[in-house]
Amino acid sequence: MVISMAPLQGFTDAPFRNAFHRNIGGIDKFYTPFLRLENDGSLKSKYLKDILPENNSGIPVIPQILINNSKDFLFFAKIIADNGYPEVNWNLGCPYPMVSKRKLGSGLIPYPEEIKQILETVIPQTHLKISLKIRAGYQQADEIFPVLEAIKTLPIHEIILHPRIARQMYKGTANHEIFIHTQQQSVFKLAYNGDITTTTNFKFLQTKLTETNHFMIGRGLIANPFLGIEIKNGFSMPELEKRHLFYQFHQELLLHYEKVLSGESHQLNKMLGFWEYWSLLFSNGRKLYKTLKKSHKINQYKRLSSGFIQNEAFIN
């Protein structure tokens, strides 16, 4: 069984991946937040920096790209290949309107022939394995089927399906039945992504998705960094061990952002963004989060967060 970490813009960048891999573990593959070109066709240095091998040493990383034409795909494919990666993941799932309305991410799903043409152009010109991360549809949950039909003869390495439509964003529940139906109809290997937040709902998913051996987890892993380990071990980690590992993980991230972000407000905002998820680890989490948000100085934040990690009860 493979457990991978889904990309989450603003969270799962190289410093996060490094800290997670060194201190927590349990993840077989990390997908980067998508690389994209700016409106003027330029590439921000932060995107390149995020995939540089020296910033991902010893971590199993797969770069993800957000494109809607073969020229941009090949541009990124060369950068990714030149940096020694064997695989590129194409984002066809991002649901945010500012992306999808530009025929990027999930906005390209209603155009299966365009997806096919892009892949037919790119595949002969790169040795990279190509995987897709896709939603069930843009407006309807059956829009994935024309896409799969259009590309069925192409050597796609894997398809990661999030069984929601774009209009749902992350609301409601993932449609397990559409995943199963897609798996039955598809010639491709399918990985599952969506709503894995506890070991209990993972076990339930396993009973339904018996042909699936790759599960991608996003927000569930941010909220509970131990979820991957506990899924693989089949039992909860002892609380004392959780405290130690989470403290080490937290401190590595904090030290990094203190070095690279100027101004205490930027440092605080970055760490508080994580605590919106991390608070779910603690039985009194929402109250802790509200208290942390009142921090005006980084030293105040350090004192409060260290006290919480070492003394507050974890949710079992």
ZIKATA-V275295 format. One record per residue. N is the residue number from 0. PHI is phi in whole degrees, 0 to 359 (none if undefined). Layout:
# ZIKATA-V275295
n: [N N]
phi: [PHI PHI]
This chain:
# ZIKATA-V275295
n: [0 1 2 3 4 5 6 7 8 9 10 11 12 13 14 15 16 17 18 19 20 21 22 23 24 25 26 27 28 29 30 31 32 33 34 35 36 37 38 39 40 41 42 43 44 45 46 47 48 49 50 51 52 53 54 55 56 57 58 59 60 61 62 63 64 65 66 67 68 69 70 71 72 73 74 75 76 77 78 79 80 81 82 83 84 85 86 87 88 89 90 91 92 93 94 95 96 97 98 99 100 101 102 103 104 105 106 107 108 109 110 111 112 113 114 115 116 117 118 119 120 121 122 123 124 125 126 127 128 129 130 131 132 133 134 135 136 137 138 139 140 141 142 143 144 145 146 147 148 149 150 151 152 153 154 155 156 157 158 159 160 161 162 163 164 165 166 167 168 169 170 171 172 173 174 175 176 177 178 179 180 181 182 183 184 185 186 187 188 189 190 191 192 193 194 195 196 197 198 199 200 201 202 203 204 205 206 207 208 209 210 211 212 213 214 215 216 217 218 219 220 221 222 223 224 225 226 227 228 229 230 231 232 233 234 235 236 237 238 239 240 241 242 243 244 245 246 247 248 249 250 251 252 253 254 255 256 257 258 259 260 261 262 263 264 265 266 267 268 269 270 271 272 273 274 275 276 277 278 279 280 281 282 283 284 285 286 287 288 289 290 291 292 293 294 295 296 297 298 299 300 301 302 303 304 305 306 307 308 309 310 311 312 313 314 315]
phi: [none 251 246 241 261 289 285 220 306 85 235 267 278 302 301 295 300 298 297 295 296 285 254 248 82 89 247 274 213 246 262 284 305 297 275 211 268 286 301 271 87 273 245 295 298 296 290 294 302 294 252 302 306 293 264 222 297 77 252 285 245 237 291 248 235 238 217 220 205 291 299 292 300 294 301 288 301 294 299 294 294 297 267 89 274 269 217 234 248 262 279 239 234 305 265 293 305 296 265 295 290 262 59 239 58 295 293 265 303 290 237 300 293 292 300 298 297 298 294 296 284 283 305 290 253 215 266 293 289 242 241 238 247 220 265 294 177 269 246 231 284 255 290 291 293 298 295 297 294 293 252 298 266 269 279 278 292 195 237 260 253 260 278 233 265 299 297 287 54 241 270 68 239 292 270 298 293 291 295 299 297 297 299 291 271 270 271 264 285 251 253 256 219 138 64 267 236 218 294 295 285 293 298 297 300 301 292 269 254 290 264 256 234 234 240 260 237 250 300 299 278 290 291 228 301 271 299 298 296 291 296 289 281 83 208 285 286 303 299 298 292 301 302 297 293 293 298 297 299 300 295 296 296 300 298 297 289 294 283 262 256 270 92 295 295 294 296 296 298 296 291 293 300 292 292 301 269 300 302 290 286 251 294 248 300 294 293 298 298 297 294 298 295 275 295 248 231 295 293 295 299 300 297 293 296 297 296 297 297 271 235 283 284 281 281 276]
